[in-house]
């Protein structure tokens, strides 16, 4: 990256002012996506695609449209909202030529060689320092802590009017304690010689103890290095102790026909088909980044088609070679979108996790992967999805989302474990006249075995008679691609968020999360990503049945929290914090789990299913954020 940076500095002609990078992506974690989602709901700008991230050009266009909107009542910007949008616009325009110490970057622009091709380059640094502490109320002693010191160096810019680039390398110190709760069993049958019964016993880990449930995101690629064990055996999957890690991300992007046709080749976080930021069931922003080629074509104002194919990364649980041997997967998704102005949105499509091979059908956007598998053999993990969202301008929007992993139409299909799907219903209500404020209420249900897949023999990975089965669960680098909850879970979420001025964001949130235990004597089948549903035994008498909460042990979380983020423009910094309490307990039934019949449940407090009340505080500062 340094060589590339020096190349640009030595080859640019006399410097002149240009706008910011046009086609590089804006991270899906940026608050601008929430602002634009509200702007669309109030009719301030046209409907935006539900395949994210957006390019800077697309975000600038939407901001300018909202600032130029001449609405009335609920469709009109108030003074505070106008300042917020103008402040967001400054993040992408008005670059200062040369060294900008206040922003931690260097910006140069000119022409490439002797050709009249405009080019610019921006190099800079970012830093994120975070500390999180959890205290168990029962003992009033430190329960766990997490810490992060993460530094990134980046280089990005434009080449001509159509191409942009963005490269970043990051690294730092990490700690996020968790514990092994026990083990869980991944059952599968019928793929070994003589069809003998196989029982894989795998470790079951808790969530990161110093953070709120299901919120911690891995920053590092592959694995981390424990500082107290600097050798090959210290190369681990998770920083339970203080460790170092790295990440390399970037993208090459192009846009043609005034942005109607866009392409991207990159490794970064994405979110598709989210009816509210962070809510996608099929391709969530919580998923780990992976390298992919993607494209979007919007020939009409009310219709677009998006497609992506990339290579998933293995989870280093048993060492590099052993872990990756059975995890050699690619991922494809195709999505169609329809928008009737700002009133109605519909999208649908299909996805597939497939062992890597020279396969052209899945990346081809004009074929349905779901049906195409019938032409080449059923070796892959196919799914379909559908989202419908209605909007009453300036008042509220409501949506339903559906993700189907596998269904078999027959009587009593609603209680069969092999009916693997997820659904979500939600609404967002605008709160006026508070600036860009809303209340969100949603309910999400993830059925048992959803996002999982039994390991399978595939023709391309059986060399010399080595009968290794391939893993095709809906995961990348040990993290789910879909919703952030694991299989056999549900969630009730209530969130209030407001922007107090142009630089401060405040939120309050309540969650109730319930998840089938994947450890202990009454673990519920289908509650972990590596659970494997028996592909045989599909007769009614043999099939597994599900009775949510009534078929084993379940962990309940009640989460109350509040947080704020404030931007210090003069110091090029963001400070943020979040505090709250997590009430956790288990319910269990009398008798063994997974018996195919519902049983009454009760609250228990006995090992390994015990109660806890945890107070959590997270504080952080970001220096030189992407302003």
C-alpha positions in Angstrom: 0.0 0.0 0.0 2.9 2.3 0.7 4.3 1.7 -2.8 1.0 2.5 -4.3 0.7 5.7 -2.3 4.2 6.9 -3.3 3.3 6.1 -6.9 0.3 8.5 -6.8 2.3 11.2 -5.2 5.0 11.0 -7.8 2.8 10.8 -10.9 0.1 13.4 -10.2 0.3 16.7 -12.1 -0.3 20.2 -10.5 -2.8 19.8 -7.7 -6.3 21.1 -8.0 -9.5 20.7 -6.0 -11.8 17.7 -6.6 -14.8 16.4 -4.8 -14.4 13.4 -2.5 -14.1 9.8 -3.7 -17.2 9.0 -5.7 -17.6 5.2 -5.8 -15.9 3.9 -2.7 -18.2 2.4 -0.2 -19.4 3.9 3.1 -19.2 1.4 5.9 -22.6 -0.2 6.8 -22.0 0.8 10.5 -22.2 4.5 9.6 -25.2 6.4 11.1 -26.0 7.9 7.7 -27.9 4.7 6.8 -30.3 5.3 9.6 -30.7 8.9 8.7 -31.4 8.1 5.1 -33.9 5.3 6.1 -35.9 7.9 8.0 -35.5 10.4 5.1 -37.0 7.9 2.7 -39.9 7.2 5.1 -40.7 10.9 5.2 -40.6 11.3 1.5 -37.5 13.5 1.5 -35.7 11.4 -1.0 -36.4 8.6 -3.4 -36.4 4.9 -2.3 -32.8 3.6 -2.0 -31.6 0.1 -2.8 -31.6 -2.5 0.1 -28.2 -3.8 -1.0 -25.6 -2.0 1.1 -23.1 -0.5 1.4 -23.8 2.6 -0.7 -21.2 4.5 -2.6 -20.3 8.0 -1.6 -21.9 9.3 -4.8 -25.2 7.6 -3.9 -25.2 9.0 -0.4 -24.3 12.5 -1.6 -27.1 12.3 -4.1 -29.6 11.3 -1.5 -28.5 14.0 1.0 -28.7 16.7 -1.7 -32.2 15.5 -2.7 -33.3 15.6 0.9 -31.9 19.1 1.4 -33.6 20.3 -1.7 -37.0 18.7 -0.9 -39.9 21.1 -0.6 -42.2 19.2 1.7 -44.8 20.2 4.1 -45.7 19.1 7.6 -44.1 15.7 8.3 -42.2 15.9 4.9 -40.4 19.1 5.8 -36.9 19.3 7.3 -36.7 21.3 10.5 -33.7 23.5 11.2 -31.8 20.9 13.3 -32.3 18.2 10.6 -31.0 20.5 7.9 -27.8 21.1 10.0 -27.4 17.4 10.5 -27.6 16.7 6.7 -25.3 19.5 5.9 -22.8 18.2 8.5 -23.0 14.7 6.9 -22.4 16.2 3.4 -19.2 17.8 4.6 -17.8 14.4 5.4 -17.6 13.6 1.7 -16.9 17.1 0.2 -14.5 19.9 0.6 -11.2 17.9 1.0 -8.2 20.0 2.0 -5.3 19.6 -0.3 -2.0 18.5 1.1 -1.5 17.4 4.7 -4.5 17.9 7.0 -3.3 17.3 10.6 -6.8 17.9 12.0 -8.2 15.0 10.0 -5.2 12.7 10.0 -4.8 12.5 6.3 -3.1 13.6 3.1 -5.1 14.5 0.0 -3.7 15.1 -3.5 -5.3 15.4 -7.0 -4.2 15.8 -10.5 -4.0 14.1 -13.9 -2.5 10.7 -14.6 0.7 10.8 -16.7 0.2 12.9 -19.8 -3.4 11.8 -20.3 -6.2 14.0 -19.3 -7.5 11.5 -16.7 -8.4 13.0 -13.4 -7.1 11.2 -10.4 -7.0 11.8 -6.6 -5.6 10.0 -3.6 -6.3 10.2 0.1 -4.1 8.5 2.7 -4.8 8.6 6.4 -5.0 7.0 9.8 -7.9 6.1 12.1 -7.8 4.8 15.7 -10.5 3.3 17.9 -9.9 2.7 21.6 -12.6 1.0 23.6 -13.1 -0.5 27.1 -16.0 -2.5 28.4 -16.6 -3.8 31.9 -19.2 -6.2 33.2 -20.0 -6.6 36.9 -22.0 -9.5 38.1 -24.5 -8.1 40.6 -24.7 -11.2 42.7 -21.1 -10.8 43.8 -20.4 -7.1 43.1 -17.0 -8.1 41.7 -15.5 -7.6 38.3 -17.0 -10.3 36.1 -15.2 -9.7 32.8 -13.8 -7.0 30.7 -13.1 -6.3 27.0 -10.6 -3.9 25.5 -9.7 -2.8 22.0 -7.0 -0.6 20.6 -7.4 -0.7 16.8 -5.4 1.4 14.3 -6.1 1.5 10.6 -4.2 3.0 7.7 -6.0 3.5 4.4 -5.5 4.8 0.8 -8.5 5.6 -1.4 -9.4 7.7 -4.3 -10.8 8.1 -7.9 -9.4 7.3 -11.3 -11.3 9.1 -13.9 -15.1 9.5 -13.6 -16.0 5.9 -13.3 -13.5 4.0 -11.1 -12.6 4.3 -7.4 -10.4 2.3 -5.1 -10.1 1.8 -1.3 -7.5 -0.2 0.5 -7.1 -0.5 4.3 -4.9 -2.5 6.7 -5.7 -2.6 10.4 -4.3 -4.1 13.5 -4.3 -3.8 17.3 -4.8 -5.2 20.7 -7.9 -7.2 21.6 -9.5 -8.8 24.6 -13.1 -10.1 24.9 -13.5 -12.8 27.6 -15.9 -15.6 27.1 -16.2 -19.1 28.7 -16.9 -22.6 27.5 -20.3 -23.6 28.8 -19.7 -27.2 27.9 -20.2 -29.2 24.7 -23.0 -29.8 22.3 -23.6 -32.7 19.9 -23.9 -32.3 16.2 -25.7 -35.4 14.9 -25.7 -36.8 11.4 -26.3 -40.2 9.9 -26.0 -42.1 6.7 -22.8 -40.7 5.1 -20.2 -43.0 6.6 -19.4 -46.6 5.6 -22.2 -49.0 6.8 -24.3 -45.9 7.9 -23.1 -46.1 11.5 -24.3 -43.4 13.9 -21.8 -40.5 14.3 -21.8 -38.1 17.1 -19.6 -35.0 16.9 -19.0 -33.4 20.3 -18.1 -29.7 19.8 -17.3 -27.0 22.4 -20.2 -24.6 23.3 -19.1 -21.1 24.1 -20.9 -18.2 25.7 -21.2 -14.8 24.1 -18.5 -12.2 24.9 -19.1 -11.7 28.6 -18.1 -8.0 28.8 -20.6 -6.9 26.1 -24.4 -7.0 25.7 -25.6 -10.3 24.3 -25.1 -10.9 20.5 -23.5 -7.4 19.9 -19.8 -8.1 19.9 -18.2 -8.0 16.4 -15.0 -9.6 15.4 -12.6 -7.0 14.0 -9.8 -9.5 13.1 -9.2 -11.7 10.1 -8.6 -15.5 10.6 -7.2 -15.7 14.1 -5.5 -13.8 16.9 -2.1 -14.1 18.5 -1.9 -14.4 22.3 0.9 -12.2 23.7 1.7 -14.7 26.4 2.0 -17.6 23.9 3.9 -16.2 20.9 4.2 -19.5 19.0 2.2 -21.6 16.6 0.0 -22.9 19.4 -0.8 -19.3 20.4 -2.7 -18.7 17.1 -6.2 -18.9 18.4 -9.8 -18.2 17.3 -10.9 -15.7 19.9 -9.1 -13.2 22.3 -10.2 -14.7 25.6 -6.9 -13.3 26.8 -5.1 -10.2 25.6 -4.1 -10.8 22.0 -3.1 -9.1 18.8 -4.9 -9.3 15.5 -5.0 -7.8 12.0 -7.5 -7.2 9.2 -7.1 -6.3 5.5 -10.1 -4.9 3.6 -10.6 -3.0 0.4 -12.7 -2.6 -2.7 -12.5 -1.6 -6.4 -15.7 0.0 -7.6 -17.0 1.3 -10.9 -20.2 3.1 -12.0 -21.6 3.7 -15.4 -24.7 5.2 -17.0 -25.0 7.9 -14.4 -24.9 5.3 -11.6 -27.6 3.0 -13.1 -25.0 0.2 -13.4 -22.5 -0.4 -10.6 -19.9 -3.0 -9.9 -17.7 -3.7 -6.9 -14.9 -6.2 -6.2 -14.0 -6.1 -2.6 -13.7 -7.5 0.9 -15.9 -5.5 3.3 -19.1 -5.8 5.5 -22.4 -5.7 3.7 -26.1 -5.8 4.4 -28.8 -6.8 2.0 -32.6 -6.9 2.3 -32.8 -5.1 5.6 -36.1 -3.3 6.1 -34.5 -1.4 9.0 -30.7 -1.0 9.4 -29.3 -4.1 11.1 -32.5 -6.2 10.7 -31.7 -8.4 7.7 -32.5 -12.1 7.9 -30.5 -13.1 4.9 -27.3 -11.0 4.7 -26.8 -9.0 7.9 -24.3 -6.3 8.7 -23.1 -8.4 11.6 -21.7 -10.9 9.2 -17.9 -11.1 8.7 -16.5 -9.5 5.6 -15.4 -11.7 2.7 -14.1 -11.2 -0.8 -16.8 -11.0 -3.4 -17.8 -9.6 -6.8 -21.1 -7.8 -6.9 -23.2 -5.7 -9.3 -26.4 -3.8 -9.4 -28.5 -2.7 -12.3 -31.4 -0.3 -12.0 -32.9 0.2 -15.4 -36.1 1.8 -14.0 -36.8 4.0 -11.1 -39.0 1.3 -9.5 -37.0 -1.8 -10.3 -33.4 -3.1 -9.7 -31.5 -6.4 -9.7 -28.5 -7.1 -7.5 -26.2 -10.1 -7.5 -23.1 -11.1 -5.6 -20.7 -14.1 -5.5 -17.8 -14.5 -3.1 -15.6 -16.9 -1.3 -16.4 -17.6 2.4 -13.7 -18.0 4.9 -13.2 -21.0 7.2 -13.4 -20.9 11.0 -10.0 -21.8 12.6 -11.2 -24.2 15.3 -8.8 -27.1 14.8 -5.8 -25.5 13.1 -5.5 -24.0 9.6 -5.3 -27.1 7.5 -7.7 -29.3 9.5 -10.4 -26.6 9.9 -10.3 -25.4 6.3 -10.2 -29.0 4.8 -14.0 -29.4 5.3 -14.9 -25.7 4.8 -14.3 -24.7 1.2 -17.4 -22.7 0.4 -18.6 -19.9 -1.9 -21.7 -17.8 -1.4 -24.1 -16.4 -4.0 -27.1 -14.2 -3.7 -29.4 -12.6 -6.2 -32.2 -10.1 -5.3 -34.9 -8.3 -7.2 -36.4 -5.1 -5.8 -39.6 -3.3 -6.6 -40.6 0.2 -5.3 -43.9 2.0 -5.7 -42.6 5.5 -4.9 -42.2 5.7 -1.1 -45.3 3.7 -0.4 -44.5 0.1 -1.0 -41.3 -1.9 -1.2 -41.0 -5.6 -2.2 -37.8 -7.6 -2.6 -37.2 -11.3 -3.1 -34.4 -13.6 -4.2 -32.3 -16.7 -3.3 -29.0 -17.5 -1.8 -26.7 -20.5 -1.9 -23.7 -21.7 0.1 -21.8 -24.1 -2.1 -18.4 -25.9 -2.0 -16.0 -24.0 -4.3 -15.8 -25.4 -7.9 -15.9 -24.1 -11.4 -19.7 -23.4 -11.3 -21.2 -20.7 -13.5 -24.9 -21.2 -12.7 -24.9 -19.7 -9.2 -23.1 -16.5 -10.1 -25.4 -15.9 -13.2 -28.0 -13.4 -12.0 -30.7 -14.4 -14.5 -31.0 -17.9 -13.1 -32.7 -19.0 -9.9 -30.2 -20.8 -7.8 -33.0 -22.5 -5.9 -34.1 -24.3 -9.1 -30.7 -24.5 -10.8 -29.5 -27.0 -8.2 -31.8 -29.5 -9.7 -29.8 -29.3 -12.9 -26.4 -30.0 -11.3 -27.2 -32.2 -8.2 -28.4 -31.4 -4.7 -25.1 -30.8 -2.8 -25.5 -27.2 -1.7 -27.3 -25.2 0.9 -30.1 -23.2 -0.8 -32.4 -20.6 0.6 -35.0 -18.1 -0.5 -36.2 -14.8 1.0 -39.0 -12.3 0.7 -39.5 -8.8 2.2 -42.5 -6.5 2.1 -42.6 -3.0 3.5 -45.3 -0.4 3.5 -44.9 3.2 4.4 -47.3 6.0 5.4 -45.2 9.1 4.6 -43.9 10.9 7.6 -45.9 8.7 10.1 -44.7 5.1 10.2 -43.6 2.1 8.2 -44.2 -1.6 8.7 -42.7 -4.7 7.3 -42.6 -8.4 7.2 -39.5 -10.5 6.3 -39.3 -14.2 5.6 -36.3 -16.4 5.1 -36.8 -20.1 4.0 -33.9 -22.6 4.4 -35.9 -25.7 3.9 -39.6 -26.6 3.9 -41.4 -29.9 3.2 -45.1 -29.5 2.6 -47.0 -32.0 4.6 -49.4 -32.2 7.6 -48.0 -30.9 10.9 -45.2 -29.2 9.0 -45.4 -26.3 11.6 -43.9 -28.6 14.3 -41.3 -30.4 12.2 -37.6 -29.6 12.8 -37.0 -29.9 9.1 -39.2 -26.8 8.6 -36.3 -24.4 8.8 -37.2 -20.7 8.4 -37.0 -17.3 10.0 -39.5 -14.5 10.0 -39.6 -10.9 11.3 -42.4 -8.3 11.7 -41.7 -4.7 12.6 -42.6 -1.1 12.5 -40.8 2.2 12.7 -42.7 5.3 13.9 -41.4 8.8 13.3 -41.2 11.1 16.3 -41.6 14.7 15.3 -40.5 17.4 15.8 -37.4 15.7 17.3 -34.7 15.6 14.7 -34.4 12.2 12.8 -36.0 10.4 15.7 -38.0 7.2 15.8 -39.4 4.3 17.8 -38.7 0.8 16.4 -40.6 -2.3 17.5 -39.9 -5.7 16.0 -40.3 -9.4 16.6 -37.9 -12.0 15.1 -38.1 -15.8 15.2 -35.4 -18.1 14.1 -36.6 -21.8 13.9 -34.4 -24.7 15.0 -31.8 -25.8 12.4 -32.4 -22.6 10.3 -29.0 -21.5 8.8 -27.6 -25.0 9.4 -26.9 -27.8 7.0 -25.8 -31.4 7.5 -22.3 -32.2 6.3 -22.2 -34.0 3.0 -20.0 -35.8 0.6 -19.4 -33.8 -2.6 -17.8 -35.2 -5.8 -15.1 -32.5 -5.9 -13.6 -33.3 -2.4 -13.3 -37.1 -2.3 -9.8 -37.5 -3.7 -8.1 -40.9 -3.3 -11.0 -42.3 -1.4 -10.7 -39.8 1.5 -14.3 -39.7 2.7 -14.3 -36.3 4.3 -17.7 -34.6 4.6 -18.0 -30.9 3.7 -19.5 -28.2 6.0 -22.0 -25.9 4.3 -23.8 -24.1 7.1 -24.8 -20.5 6.6 -21.6 -19.1 8.2 -18.5 -17.1 7.3 -15.4 -17.2 9.6 -17.4 -18.7 12.5 -20.1 -16.0 12.3 -23.6 -16.3 10.8 -24.3 -14.6 7.5 -28.0 -14.1 8.4 -29.6 -12.5 11.5 -27.3 -12.1 14.5 -29.3 -14.6 16.6 -28.4 -18.3 16.4 -30.9 -21.0 15.4 -33.8 -21.7 17.7 -34.2 -18.2 19.1 -36.6 -15.3 19.2 -36.3 -11.6 20.0 -38.6 -8.8 20.9 -36.9 -5.4 20.4 -38.0 -1.9 21.3 -35.7 1.0 20.5 -35.9 4.8 20.7 -33.3 6.9 19.0 -32.9 10.6 18.5 -30.3 13.1 17.3 -29.8 15.9 19.8 -28.3 18.4 17.5 -26.0 17.7 14.5 -23.3 15.9 16.5 -25.0 13.8 19.1 -27.0 10.6 18.8 -28.9 9.1 21.8 -30.7 5.7 22.1 -32.6 3.7 24.6 -33.3 0.0 24.0 -35.1 -3.0 25.5 -34.7 -6.6 24.2 -36.1 -9.9 25.3 -34.1 -12.7 23.7 -34.8 -16.4 24.2 -32.5 -19.1 22.9 -32.5 -22.9 23.1 -29.6 -24.1 25.3 -26.8 -25.7 23.1 -25.1 -27.3 26.2 -25.9 -29.2 29.3 -28.1 -32.2 30.0 -31.2 -30.7 28.4 -29.8 -29.1 25.3 -32.3 -28.5 22.6 -31.5 -30.0 19.1 -31.0 -27.5 16.3 -29.8 -24.6 18.6 -26.3 -24.1 17.1 -25.0 -23.2 13.7 -23.2 -26.6 13.4 -26.2 -28.6 14.4 -27.0 -31.3 11.8 -30.5 -32.5 11.0 -30.5 -36.1 10.2 -31.1 -36.3 6.4 -32.5 -39.8 6.7 -35.4 -40.9 9.0 -38.0 -38.7 7.2 -40.9 -41.0 8.0 -43.4 -39.4 10.3 -42.5 -41.7 13.2 -38.8 -40.9 13.1 -38.8 -37.1 12.4 -37.8 -34.6 15.1 -40.4 -32.1 16.3 -40.0 -28.7 17.8 -41.9 -27.1 20.6 -40.3 -23.7 21.4 -39.7 -23.3 25.2 -41.5 -26.6 25.8 -38.9 -29.1 24.5 -35.8 -28.5 26.8 -33.7 -25.8 28.4 -33.9 -22.2 27.2 -31.9 -19.1 28.2 -33.8 -15.9 28.6 -32.2 -12.4 28.4 -33.9 -9.2 29.4 -31.6 -6.3 28.2 -32.1 -2.7 29.2 -29.5 -0.2 27.9 -28.9 3.4 27.0 -26.1 5.0 25.0 -24.9 8.1 23.2 -22.3 9.1 20.6 -21.0 12.6 20.2 -18.8 14.0 17.4 -16.1 16.5 18.3 -15.6 18.1 14.9 -12.7 20.4 16.0 -10.8 17.5 17.5 -11.7 15.0 14.7 -13.0 12.6 17.3 -16.0 10.7 18.4 -16.7 9.7 22.0 -19.3 7.1 22.7 -20.7 5.1 25.6 -23.4 2.6 26.5 -24.6 1.3 29.9 -27.2 -1.1 31.0 -28.2 -4.3 32.7 -28.8 -7.8 31.5 -31.1 -10.2 33.5 -30.4 -13.8 32.4 -32.1 -17.0 33.6 -33.1 -20.4 32.2 -36.3 -22.3 31.9 -36.4 -26.1 31.7 -38.9 -28.9 31.4 -39.2 -31.9 33.7 -37.7 -34.9 31.9 -35.3 -35.2 29.0 -35.3 -32.7 26.0 -36.3 -33.5 22.4 -38.9 -36.1 23.1 -41.3 -35.0 20.4 -44.0 -33.9 22.8 -44.5 -30.5 24.5 -44.0 -30.2 28.3 -44.6 -27.4 30.8 -41.5 -25.3 31.6 -40.4 -23.5 34.8 -37.6 -21.2 35.8 -34.6 -23.0 37.2 -31.4 -22.0 39.0 -29.1 -24.9 39.1 -25.8 -25.8 37.3 -25.3 -25.5 34.5 -28.5 -23.4 34.0 -28.1 -20.6 36.5 -29.4 -17.1 36.9 -27.3 -13.9 36.7 -27.8 -10.1 36.7 -24.9 -8.2 35.0 -24.3 -4.5 34.8 -22.3 -3.5 31.6 -20.5 -0.3 30.8 -18.8 0.4 27.5 -16.7 3.6 26.8 -14.8 4.4 23.7 -13.2 7.1 21.5 -12.5 7.2 17.8 -9.8 9.5 16.5 -9.8 10.7 12.9 -13.1 8.9 12.0 -14.1 9.1 8.3 -15.3 12.7 8.2 
